[in-house]
Amino acid sequence: MKTFKRVIAVLAVIVMSGADVPGQTLSTGRVMREKLAHSQKILEAIMTSDFASLDRESQELERATESPAWFTFNSPEYLRHGAAFLRATADLREAARARDLDAAALHYMSLTLSCFECHRYMKGSRITER
């Protein structure tokens, strides 16, 4: 919860600053690949009922959002997608601690859907800027 509040605070500062960095930079690409690697390990942990790995990889995925490269765009829609991602990550950690595979599977789907929706939004935003 502490990390979630910190990320929301940073996102709010970015919005208020008016900084707008459309597109993907090299550092953003690295963060996205890191997130993908952790999400793949989360799927493996769910499939193998490895709750310790599920908790650890969910926490690492959450940490990846602390990188300045993760804050690539300035819009309320991007903030909404970021909040959904963080909620899903926190829910995954909670499912790991509760040793609840059904909940973990549902939260993993929510996580991947939040990624998909954000990437679709970002792609659409870059196309309309051209």
C-alpha positions in Angstrom: 0.0 0.0 0.0 2.9 2.3 0.8 4.3 1.8 -2.7 1.0 2.4 -4.3 0.6 5.8 -2.5 4.2 6.7 -3.5 3.5 5.9 -7.2 0.2 7.9 -7.1 2.0 10.8 -5.6 4.8 10.7 -8.3 2.2 10.4 -11.0 0.3 13.4 -9.6 3.5 15.5 -9.6 4.1 14.5 -13.3 0.6 15.5 -14.3 0.9 18.8 -12.5 4.3 19.5 -14.0 2.9 19.3 -17.5 5.7 17.0 -18.6 4.7 14.9 -21.6 7.0 12.3 -23.0 5.2 10.3 -25.7 6.7 7.3 -27.2 9.2 4.8 -25.8 12.7 5.6 -24.9 15.5 3.1 -24.4 15.1 3.2 -20.7 11.3 2.8 -21.0 12.0 -0.2 -23.2 14.2 -1.8 -20.6 11.6 -1.3 -17.9 8.9 -2.8 -20.1 11.1 -5.9 -20.9 11.8 -6.2 -17.1 8.1 -6.1 -16.4 7.5 -8.7 -19.1 10.2 -11.0 -17.6 8.6 -10.7 -14.1 5.1 -11.3 -15.5 6.3 -14.5 -17.2 7.8 -15.7 -13.9 4.5 -14.9 -12.2 2.7 -17.1 -14.7 5.3 -19.9 -14.1 4.8 -19.5 -10.3 1.0 -19.8 -10.7 1.3 -22.9 -12.9 3.7 -24.6 -10.4 1.9 -23.4 -7.3 5.1 -21.7 -6.1 3.7 -19.1 -3.8 7.1 -17.8 -2.6 8.1 -17.0 -6.2 4.6 -15.5 -6.9 5.1 -13.2 -4.0 8.7 -12.3 -4.9 8.0 -11.7 -8.6 4.9 -9.7 -7.9 7.0 -7.5 -5.5 9.7 -7.1 -8.2 7.1 -6.2 -10.8 5.8 -3.5 -8.4 9.4 -2.3 -7.9 9.8 -1.9 -11.6 7.1 0.8 -11.5 9.4 2.9 -9.3 11.7 3.6 -12.2 11.3 7.1 -13.7 11.2 5.4 -17.1 7.8 3.9 -16.2 6.2 7.4 -16.2 6.3 7.9 -19.9 3.1 9.8 -20.6 1.1 12.6 -19.0 -2.7 11.9 -19.1 -5.5 10.9 -16.8 -6.0 7.8 -18.9 -2.3 6.7 -18.4 -2.7 7.3 -14.7 -5.8 5.1 -14.6 -4.0 2.3 -16.4 -1.1 2.7 -14.0 -3.3 2.5 -11.0 -5.1 -0.6 -12.4 -1.7 -2.3 -12.9 -0.6 -1.5 -9.3 -3.9 -2.8 -7.9 -3.5 -6.1 -9.8 0.1 -6.4 -8.6 -1.0 -5.9 -5.0 -3.8 -8.3 -5.4 -1.3 -10.9 -6.8 0.8 -10.5 -3.7 -2.2 -10.9 -1.5 -3.2 -14.1 -3.3 0.3 -15.4 -2.9 0.2 -14.8 0.8 -3.2 -16.4 1.1 -2.0 -19.3 -1.0 -5.0 -18.9 -3.3 -4.3 -20.1 -6.8 -7.8 -19.2 -8.1 -7.4 -15.6 -7.0 -3.9 -15.5 -8.3 -5.0 -16.7 -11.7 -7.8 -14.0 -11.8 -5.4 -11.3 -10.7 -2.8 -12.4 -13.3 -5.5 -12.0 -16.0 -6.3 -8.6 -14.6 -2.6 -7.6 -14.6 -2.1 -8.7 -18.2 -5.3 -7.0 -19.3 -4.2 -3.7 -17.6 -0.9 -4.0 -19.6 -2.7 -4.7 -22.8 -5.1 -1.8 -22.4 -2.3 0.6 -21.5 -0.2 -0.5 -24.5 -3.2 -0.1 -26.8 -3.9 3.4 -25.4 -0.3 4.4 -25.8 -0.2 3.1 -29.4 -3.4 5.0 -30.2 -2.0 8.2 -28.5 1.2 8.0 -30.6 -0.8 7.5 -33.8 -3.0 10.5 -33.1 0.1 12.7 -32.5 1.4 12.2 -36.0 
